[in-house]
Amino acid sequence: MKKLAFLIALLNAVSAGAQTLSPFMGVANVQFFGNDGALLTSGCLYVFAAGTSTQAASYSDSAGTLNTNPVCFGSGARASIWLTTANFYKLQLCSANDGVTCSPSDVLYSVDNLPGGASGGGGGSSCASGCLGFFISGTASPSTSGTLRLASGDSFGWRNAAGSANLLFSKDANDQLGWAGGSIKFPLVGAPACIAGFSQLWSDNSANRWKMCNNGGTASQVVASGNDIDATDAVKDVHFGSSQAPFSSTLPSTNQFLAWNGSQIVGTGAAVDLTAQAVNISNTTIITPSANGFYSAACWEVVTQQATTSSTLPQCTVSFTDADSSVVIGIPLNTQNSGNTIGAVALPLQPGFFYAKSGQPIQYRTAGYASSGGTPMQYSLHFRLVGPF
C-alpha cells in the first residue's frame, strides 16, 4: 500500500509538472467570505471539471502540490489555489465540508465554465477569447459583452464601513438601476459638451450647483428646493438685498397688482376696462376687502362715438363703507362733459383716497349719461383701484 500511495503521488507530480498552472483570481492566495460578509472560516471550495460533478485537481503552489478536494479554509478563511491553465472548471463555494459534494442548502455560490488561466482551451466555454478578465454570472443568460457579465437578477457591491450590511448595485424588472447605499457623491466638474439624443446631468464647478442639458441643448441650472424654492419647484420668496419677502399662497385674480402687506407679497387692487358703453353703469362691486385698509381709486372716461344731436359723458364714482364710522360714502372721480365729440373726456378729479371697512364691498358706478338723436353716444371707461397700502 505504501508503494502504491507513493506511485500515485509521483504520477500526480509528474502530471502537474507537465502542465502550466495559473494562480486562481490572479493571486492564488484568496480569502473567502459568507453572504453575511463574515470570514468563511468553516467553508470549503469544491472544484469540478466544467459542466460536470466530477472532482478536478487543484494545487497549492505553482510546483503542483495537490490540494484536498474540497479545499477547506480554517482560520483567516484563506486558501492557496492554482488551476491548470488549459482546463475549465466548475467551482462551488460551500459553507461547510460536506464530503464529496456540497449539500444544496450549503451552496453559497456556484460558477461553471471558469477558465483555469488566460488561455483555457476546453470544457465547453462559450467565451470567444478564453474569458480573460471576465466574471461570468452563475445565473442563466448573462450579458454577452462587457467586462462584468451579469444576469438580470444579479447584483454587485461592497460591504459597508461598519461591516453590518451589503451595499449593492442591482436592477429591477423595469431595467432601472438601484443603489442600496442611498446617496452618491459626484466631483465638481466643468460643463461637458451637450450631446443630441441624450440628457446629461453633472455637478458644475462654476456654479457649485447641479446643471443639466437635454438633447444637445444649452446647459441650465437645476431648480432645487431651498430658501426661495419649495418642494414643488415653485418660487415662494423674493429677495430685496439679504431679506426674504414671501409670496402669498393665494393666486392673484385677473388685473390685480402685487403689493407688500407688511408680512407677504399679495395680489391687491383691481382694474376694469369697458368699451362701447351707451348707458349708465349701476353700482358694481370690484373687490370686498378681507381687512380694513387704505385704498386709492381713479377713473378715466372718453367719448368714442358722438351722438347725432347731443350727449353728456357721465361722472364716475367710487363707493365704500368707512372703516371707522361704518357709513357708506361715495367719492366722485371725474366731471361730466357735454362736448359730444370723439375724444372728449370726463376730466379727472384728485385721486380718491379712502379707508375701507373689512367685509364691505368697494364699488364703482356712473351717473348722468345722456344722448339724443338716432346715433347714441358711446364711451370707454377705465377704472383702477389700488391698495390696501
C-alpha positions as CSV (number, residue, x, y, z in Angstrom):
1,M,0.0,0.0,0.0
2,K,2.8,2.4,0.8
3,K,4.4,1.7,-2.6
4,L,1.0,2.4,-4.3
5,A,0.5,5.7,-2.5
6,F,4.0,6.8,-3.4
7,L,3.4,5.9,-7.0
8,I,0.1,7.9,-7.2
9,A,1.8,10.9,-5.7
10,L,4.7,10.6,-8.1
11,L,2.3,10.4,-11.1
12,N,0.4,13.4,-9.9
13,A,3.6,15.4,-9.5
14,V,4.7,14.4,-13.0
15,S,1.2,15.3,-14.4
16,A,1.2,18.7,-12.7
17,G,4.8,19.3,-13.8
18,A,3.8,18.6,-17.4
19,Q,1.1,21.3,-17.5
20,T,1.0,25.0,-16.9
21,L,-0.6,26.2,-13.7
22,S,-2.2,29.7,-13.2
23,P,-3.0,31.3,-9.8
24,F,-6.7,31.4,-9.0
25,M,-8.0,35.0,-9.3
26,G,-4.6,36.1,-10.3
27,V,-3.1,35.9,-6.8
28,A,-3.6,32.3,-5.8
29,N,-3.9,33.1,-2.1
30,V,-7.6,34.0,-1.7
31,Q,-9.7,35.0,1.2
32,F,-13.4,33.9,1.3
33,F,-16.5,35.4,2.9
34,G,-20.0,34.3,3.6
35,N,-23.2,36.1,2.4
36,D,-23.2,38.0,5.7
37,G,-19.8,39.4,4.9
38,A,-18.1,37.4,7.7
39,L,-14.9,35.4,7.2
40,L,-16.0,31.9,6.0
41,T,-13.6,30.0,8.3
42,S,-15.7,26.8,8.2
43,G,-16.2,26.9,4.5
44,C,-14.8,25.0,1.6
45,L,-14.3,25.4,-2.2
46,Y,-15.3,22.4,-4.3
47,V,-13.5,22.0,-7.6
48,F,-15.1,20.1,-10.5
49,A,-14.5,19.7,-14.2
50,A,-16.6,22.2,-16.1
51,G,-20.2,21.2,-16.7
52,T,-19.8,18.0,-14.5
53,S,-19.9,16.8,-10.9
54,T,-16.5,15.1,-11.4
55,Q,-13.9,16.3,-9.0
56,A,-10.9,18.0,-10.6
57,A,-7.5,18.6,-9.1
58,S,-6.3,22.0,-7.8
59,Y,-2.9,22.8,-6.4
60,S,-1.5,24.9,-3.5
61,D,1.5,26.2,-5.4
62,S,3.0,26.6,-8.9
63,A,5.0,23.5,-8.4
64,G,1.9,21.3,-8.5
65,T,1.4,20.4,-4.8
66,L,-2.1,18.9,-4.7
67,N,-4.9,20.4,-2.6
68,T,-7.5,18.4,-0.9
69,N,-10.9,18.5,-2.7
70,P,-12.8,20.2,-1.3
71,V,-10.3,22.9,-0.4
72,C,-11.2,23.9,3.2
73,F,-10.2,27.3,4.7
74,G,-10.0,27.4,8.5
75,S,-8.5,30.4,10.4
76,G,-8.4,33.5,8.2
77,A,-10.6,31.8,5.6
78,R,-7.7,31.7,3.2
79,A,-6.6,29.1,0.7
80,S,-3.8,28.9,-1.9
81,I,-5.3,27.6,-5.2
82,W,-3.7,27.1,-8.6
83,L,-5.6,25.7,-11.6
84,T,-4.4,24.1,-14.8
85,T,-4.3,26.8,-17.4
86,A,-5.6,24.6,-20.2
87,N,-8.7,23.4,-18.4
88,F,-12.1,24.8,-17.5
89,Y,-13.8,24.3,-14.1
90,K,-17.0,24.4,-12.1
91,L,-16.4,25.9,-8.6
92,Q,-18.8,25.7,-5.7
93,L,-18.4,27.8,-2.5
94,C,-19.8,25.8,0.4
95,S,-20.5,26.9,3.9
96,A,-19.2,23.6,5.4
97,N,-17.2,20.5,4.5
98,D,-20.0,18.2,3.2
99,G,-17.7,15.4,1.9
100,V,-17.6,14.6,-1.8
101,T,-20.3,17.1,-2.8
102,C,-21.7,20.2,-1.2
103,S,-25.2,19.9,0.2
104,P,-27.5,22.2,-1.9
105,S,-28.5,24.0,1.2
106,D,-24.9,24.9,1.9
107,V,-24.0,26.2,-1.5
108,L,-23.2,29.9,-1.3
109,Y,-22.1,30.4,-4.9
110,S,-21.5,28.3,-8.0
111,V,-19.8,29.2,-11.3
112,D,-19.3,27.0,-14.3
113,N,-17.0,27.2,-17.4
114,L,-14.4,29.1,-15.4
115,P,-11.1,29.1,-17.3
116,G,-8.0,27.9,-15.4
117,G,-6.0,30.7,-16.9
118,A,-5.8,33.2,-19.8
119,S,-5.8,30.6,-22.5
120,G,-8.1,27.8,-21.2
121,G,-8.9,25.5,-24.1
122,G,-11.6,23.0,-23.1
123,G,-14.6,22.4,-21.0
124,G,-17.2,23.8,-23.4
125,S,-16.8,27.5,-22.6
126,S,-18.8,29.9,-24.7
127,C,-16.3,32.8,-24.2
128,A,-14.8,33.7,-27.6
129,S,-11.5,34.8,-26.2
130,G,-11.0,32.4,-23.2
131,C,-12.9,34.8,-20.8
132,L,-9.7,36.7,-19.9
133,G,-10.7,39.4,-17.4
134,F,-14.3,38.3,-17.2
135,F,-16.6,37.3,-14.3
136,I,-19.4,35.0,-15.6
137,S,-22.7,35.0,-13.7
138,G,-23.9,31.8,-12.1
139,T,-27.4,32.7,-13.2
140,A,-28.6,31.8,-16.7
141,S,-28.4,34.2,-19.6
142,P,-25.7,36.6,-18.6
143,S,-24.8,39.7,-20.7
144,T,-23.0,38.8,-23.9
145,S,-20.5,41.6,-23.7
146,G,-18.7,43.8,-21.2
147,T,-16.1,43.4,-18.5
148,L,-18.5,42.3,-15.8
149,R,-21.1,39.9,-17.1
150,L,-24.2,39.7,-15.0
151,A,-27.6,38.1,-15.5
152,S,-30.8,40.1,-14.9
153,G,-31.2,39.1,-11.3
154,D,-27.5,39.6,-10.3
155,S,-26.1,42.4,-8.2
156,F,-22.7,43.6,-7.2
157,G,-21.4,45.9,-4.5
158,W,-19.3,46.4,-1.3
159,R,-19.5,45.7,2.4
160,N,-20.4,48.9,4.3
161,A,-17.8,50.5,6.5
162,A,-19.4,49.2,9.7
163,G,-19.3,45.6,8.4
164,S,-23.1,45.3,9.1
165,A,-24.7,45.4,5.6
166,N,-24.0,44.8,1.9
167,L,-24.3,47.9,-0.4
168,L,-25.3,46.6,-3.8
169,F,-26.0,47.9,-7.3
170,S,-28.9,46.0,-8.9
171,K,-31.6,46.4,-11.4
172,D,-35.3,45.8,-11.2
173,A,-37.8,44.2,-13.6
174,N,-38.1,47.5,-15.4
175,D,-34.4,47.6,-16.1
176,Q,-33.9,50.6,-13.7
177,L,-30.7,50.7,-11.8
178,G,-30.8,50.9,-7.9
179,W,-28.1,51.6,-5.3
180,A,-28.6,50.3,-1.8
181,G,-26.2,52.9,-0.4
182,G,-28.8,55.6,-0.8
183,S,-26.6,58.6,-1.8
184,I,-23.9,59.1,-4.4
185,K,-21.3,61.9,-4.4
186,F,-20.2,63.5,-7.7
187,P,-17.0,65.5,-8.1
188,L,-17.4,69.1,-9.3
189,V,-16.5,69.2,-13.0
190,G,-16.7,71.6,-15.9
191,A,-19.6,71.5,-18.2
192,P,-19.5,68.7,-20.8
193,A,-20.3,69.0,-24.4
194,C,-24.1,68.6,-24.7
195,I,-25.0,65.7,-27.0
196,A,-28.1,65.3,-29.2
197,G,-30.2,62.4,-28.2
198,F,-29.1,62.4,-24.5
199,S,-30.0,64.2,-21.3
200,Q,-26.9,64.9,-19.2
201,L,-26.5,65.8,-15.5
202,W,-23.4,67.0,-13.7
203,S,-22.2,68.8,-10.6
204,D,-20.9,72.0,-12.1
205,N,-17.7,73.5,-10.8
206,S,-18.5,77.1,-11.9
207,A,-21.9,77.4,-10.2
208,N,-21.4,74.8,-7.5
209,R,-24.9,73.6,-8.4
210,W,-26.4,70.7,-10.4
211,K,-26.7,71.5,-14.1
212,M,-28.2,69.7,-17.0
213,C,-28.7,69.8,-20.7
214,N,-31.2,68.0,-22.9
215,N,-30.9,66.7,-26.4
216,G,-27.8,68.7,-27.2
217,G,-29.3,72.0,-25.9
218,T,-27.6,74.6,-23.7
219,A,-26.7,73.9,-20.0
220,S,-29.2,75.1,-17.4
221,Q,-29.1,75.1,-13.6
222,V,-31.4,72.5,-12.0
223,V,-34.0,74.0,-9.7
224,A,-33.9,72.6,-6.1
225,S,-35.9,73.4,-3.0
226,G,-34.3,75.7,-0.5
227,N,-34.7,79.2,0.9
228,D,-36.6,80.5,-2.1
229,I,-37.9,77.4,-3.9
230,D,-40.4,74.9,-2.4
231,A,-40.5,71.1,-2.8
232,T,-42.7,71.5,-6.0
233,D,-40.0,73.8,-7.6
234,A,-42.3,76.8,-7.1
235,V,-40.8,80.2,-6.2
236,K,-42.1,81.1,-2.7
237,D,-39.9,84.1,-1.8
238,V,-38.3,87.1,-3.4
239,H,-35.1,88.8,-2.1
240,F,-34.6,92.5,-1.5
241,G,-31.0,92.6,-0.6
242,S,-30.5,89.9,2.0
243,S,-34.1,89.9,3.2
244,Q,-36.7,87.4,2.0
245,A,-40.2,88.5,1.2
246,P,-42.6,85.6,1.0
247,F,-45.4,85.4,-1.6
248,S,-49.0,84.8,-0.6
249,S,-50.2,81.3,-1.2
250,T,-53.4,82.8,-2.8
251,L,-53.2,83.3,-6.5
252,P,-53.8,87.0,-7.6
253,S,-57.0,87.5,-9.5
254,T,-57.2,89.0,-13.0
255,N,-56.0,92.6,-13.2
256,Q,-54.7,92.6,-9.6
257,F,-51.4,94.2,-8.7
258,L,-48.7,92.8,-6.4
259,A,-48.1,94.7,-3.2
260,W,-46.4,94.2,0.2
261,N,-49.0,94.0,3.0
262,G,-46.4,94.0,5.9
263,S,-45.9,90.3,6.0
264,Q,-46.1,88.9,2.5
265,I,-46.4,89.9,-1.2
266,V,-50.1,89.6,-2.2
267,G,-52.4,90.3,-5.1
268,T,-54.2,93.6,-4.4
269,G,-56.4,96.2,-6.0
270,A,-58.3,95.6,-9.3
271,A,-58.9,97.0,-12.7
272,V,-61.9,97.4,-15.0
273,D,-61.7,98.2,-18.8
274,L,-65.0,98.7,-20.6
275,T,-65.7,99.9,-24.2
276,A,-68.7,100.9,-26.2
277,Q,-70.8,101.9,-23.2
278,A,-74.1,103.7,-24.1
279,V,-75.8,103.7,-20.7
280,N,-75.1,104.5,-17.0
281,I,-73.3,101.7,-15.1
282,S,-75.0,100.7,-11.9
283,N,-73.1,100.0,-8.6
284,T,-70.7,97.2,-9.5
285,T,-68.5,95.5,-6.8
286,I,-64.8,95.5,-7.7
287,I,-63.5,93.9,-4.5
288,T,-64.6,93.1,-1.0
289,P,-61.7,93.8,1.4
290,S,-60.7,91.0,3.9
291,A,-59.3,93.6,6.3
292,N,-59.7,97.3,6.9
293,G,-57.4,99.1,4.5
294,F,-56.4,102.3,2.8
295,Y,-57.1,102.5,-0.9
296,S,-56.9,104.8,-3.9
297,A,-59.2,104.9,-6.9
298,A,-59.2,106.7,-10.3
299,C,-61.5,106.6,-13.3
300,W,-60.9,107.6,-16.9
301,E,-63.7,108.1,-19.4
302,V,-63.6,109.2,-23.1
303,V,-66.2,109.5,-25.9
304,T,-65.6,107.0,-28.7
305,Q,-68.8,107.7,-30.7
306,Q,-70.6,111.0,-30.8
307,A,-74.3,111.3,-30.6
308,T,-76.4,112.6,-33.6
309,T,-77.6,115.6,-31.7
310,S,-76.0,115.9,-28.2
311,S,-74.7,113.9,-25.3
312,T,-73.3,114.1,-21.8
313,L,-70.4,111.9,-20.6
314,P,-71.3,110.6,-17.1
315,Q,-69.5,111.1,-13.9
316,C,-67.7,108.1,-12.3
317,T,-67.9,107.5,-8.6
318,V,-66.3,105.0,-6.2
319,S,-68.3,104.0,-3.1
320,F,-67.2,102.1,0.1
321,T,-68.1,101.7,3.7
322,D,-65.9,103.8,6.0
323,A,-63.9,101.5,8.4
324,D,-64.3,103.9,11.4
325,S,-67.9,105.2,11.1
326,S,-69.5,102.3,9.1
327,V,-71.1,104.9,6.8
328,V,-71.3,104.3,3.1
329,I,-69.5,107.1,1.3
330,G,-69.2,107.9,-2.4
331,I,-66.3,109.9,-3.9
332,P,-66.6,111.5,-7.4
333,L,-63.5,110.7,-9.5
334,N,-64.2,112.9,-12.6
335,T,-66.5,115.6,-14.0
336,Q,-69.3,115.3,-16.6
337,N,-68.6,116.5,-20.1
338,S,-71.3,117.6,-22.7
339,G,-68.9,118.2,-25.5
340,N,-70.3,115.4,-27.7
341,T,-67.1,115.0,-29.7
342,I,-65.0,111.9,-30.1
343,G,-62.1,112.2,-27.7
344,A,-64.0,114.3,-25.2
345,V,-63.1,113.2,-21.6
346,A,-64.6,113.4,-18.2
347,L,-61.9,115.5,-16.5
348,P,-60.3,113.6,-13.6
349,L,-60.6,115.0,-10.1
350,Q,-57.9,114.3,-7.4
351,P,-57.5,110.6,-6.9
352,G,-59.9,109.3,-4.3
353,F,-58.1,108.1,-1.2
354,F,-60.2,106.3,1.5
355,Y,-60.1,103.9,4.4
356,A,-62.5,101.0,3.6
357,K,-64.1,98.5,6.0
358,S,-63.4,94.8,6.0
359,G,-66.2,92.6,4.6
360,Q,-68.0,95.5,2.8
361,P,-67.8,95.9,-1.0
362,I,-65.9,98.6,-2.8
363,Q,-68.0,99.6,-5.9
364,Y,-67.9,101.9,-8.9
365,R,-70.8,103.5,-10.9
366,T,-71.5,106.2,-13.4
367,A,-74.4,108.7,-13.4
368,G,-75.6,111.5,-15.7
369,Y,-75.2,109.7,-19.1
370,A,-77.4,111.4,-21.7
371,S,-77.6,111.1,-25.5
372,S,-80.1,112.3,-28.2
373,G,-80.5,111.7,-31.8
374,G,-80.6,108.5,-33.8
375,T,-77.0,107.5,-33.1
376,P,-76.2,107.2,-29.4
377,M,-73.0,108.4,-27.7
378,Q,-70.6,105.7,-26.7
379,Y,-67.8,105.9,-24.3
380,S,-64.9,103.8,-22.8
381,L,-64.3,103.6,-19.1
382,H,-61.1,102.5,-17.3
383,F,-61.3,102.1,-13.5
384,R,-58.3,101.4,-11.3
385,L,-58.3,100.5,-7.6
386,V,-55.0,100.3,-5.7
387,G,-54.4,99.1,-2.2
388,P,-54.5,98.3,0.6
389,F,-51.5,100.4,1.4
